Amino acid sequence: MKFFIDTANLNQIREANELGILDGVTTNPSLMAKEGISGEQAVMNHYKTICEMVDGDISAEVISTDFEGMVAEGKKLAAIHENIVVKVPLIKDGIKAIKWFSENGIRTNCTLIFSAGQAILAAKAGATYVSPFIGRIDDSGWDGIELIHQLSNIFSIQGFKTEILAASIRNPNHIIKCAEAGADVCTCPLDSILGLLKHPLTDIGLAKFLEDAKKFA
Ligand code: G3P
């Protein structure tokens, strides 16, 4: 399973990248706004900076909701760097745009996916990635991980090449469950990635080893 970080914060991207396990970055308009990035040029520059920091796929989201607007925006985003993946919302014009992008050599990440039917449509249109929102599904009283299981099964039966990119991750256990359920990629906040490191027995064990090491140092 590939690890992406889900943020537009450069310090967090750097910290995850320095771990040596980072395969890419996903952003969205809310994450860009959180970093105070505004204006088309500032947004484009920010994506360029991220592309220069991380050697992997970088999702950059369109904000248009009509086919022509999405295609125009996506072309500009894709021109920033070869690693840019154009992120498109799962709406009717989004599906048309994904089809257009896939026929014109531009890779896409179909976002805001909450059901298997939506993911099948995006895969049929040629999306490179589909992003089911695990945490938000859980928040609404459904089971986000169950959707990953379902998509993994369907994509395997149907031979879809589209990768399942589990998004809206809220904790380390989500990452483990996504790996178990067959997600191809998990995009996570830094805290959830670092949470995978933690176990009290590791801390207790290391303290004991270091204490004992003093006996022969
Ligand atoms: O990038 C999309 C997704 O990961 C958003 O997560 O926590 O806002 O539901 P969240």
Boltz pocket constraint, residues with backbone or C-beta under 6 A from the ligand:
constraints:
  - pocket:
      binder: B
      contacts: [[A, 6], [A, 26], [A, 27], [A, 28], [A, 133], [A, 135], [A, 136], [A, 167], [A, 168], [A, 169], [A, 187]]
      max_distance: 6.0
